[in-house]
Amino acid sequence: MSDESLIKKRIRLVQKAFGTALLDRDGVNVAVCCVNKNCSTYGKPAKKKLTLRVDNEFFHCWVCGLRGKGLAYFFKRYKHNHYNIAASIFEKKVEEKAEEILPELELPNNFKMLATIRKDDDPDLRQCRAYMINRGFTQNDLWYYRVGAVSSGRYRRRVIIPSFDDEGSLNYFTGRSIDPDVTRKYMNPKVKRTEVIFNELNIDWSLPLVLVEGPFDMMKSVQNSTCLLGSSLSENHALFRKIVSNRVPVVLALDPDAKQKMQDIARLLSSYDIEVKCADITPYEDVGAMPMGEMENRIKESKVWSNMDRLKTLISSIKSGSLV
């Protein structure tokens, strides 16, 4: 069986097992509903946050963190009715594509700042700019965060937000699709995220620092903010080490579905004698959905974190009749 036919057979099985699944344009990533009953997206068909990669057999939920490798094992545990077929088509070698080698991180070719887009520019560039304006960002925001886009290539029709280290060198970027019908909302370079302090160039380490999840959240936050590029922070992160070495007070503003992770981060930072506050962003789904200026009010209302807050979060997460 050729690699191409094997991939197609795997995709058909995933679609059959889950009923509804979204195949990404790359032809190997399939987004489905999360199978973890403790995930906040469990049982919500519109929230397809679990990605199954049918070539190298990795799976990962972007909300609860469920991850692993081996889709035969995955089907045996979570979709047992389809396990026999899964066992016959998974764990068979598929030739992996050679990884792109980037000697030095660069923005995509023909990157153009959205703040400079004119009426006679490429329609895709104009739509990227319109997308940002419709989300409440101003011309000044586009300049300050150096937001751009490209008119061709794999990052076409994606808003590109670059990140620069404290010396002004590019250390990361993210490309957010402006189209709602794609499975990979974000595309990122192959960079070790734990070593990235997003837009450190803009950070004043003498002031309290607001931590949010993603670049769009950061742009809707106050000026002295950075993003975790996810919802986790550990002692292995360069950002964590910088916070502790500078004794920087922190305000955490993670998505409502990451309450437990926010408490874990607060507990970790507090154990290093870092003052931590937790901002409540409900009823918004994330900081990026807030109107400009709203985060200032949420920060003013936030209170210093204590272990009692973590206990309250644990108690509120206990389902009726559950002991865990």
ABEGO torsion letter per residue (X at the ends): XBAAAAAAAAAAAAAAAAGBBBBBAAGABBBBBBABAABAABGBAABBABBBBAAAGBBBBAAAGBBEBGAAAAAAAABAAAAAAAAAABGBBBBBBBBBBBABBBBBBGBBBAAABBAABBAAAAAAAAAAAAAGBBAAAAAAAGBBBBABEAABGBBBBBBBBAAGBBABBBBBBABAABABABBBBBBBAAABBBGAAABBAABBBBBBABAAAAAABBABBBBAGEABBBAABAAAAAAAAAGBBBBBBBBAAAAAAAAAAAAAAAAAGBBBBBBBAOABABAAABBBGAAAAAAAABBBBBAAAAAAAAAAABBBGBAX
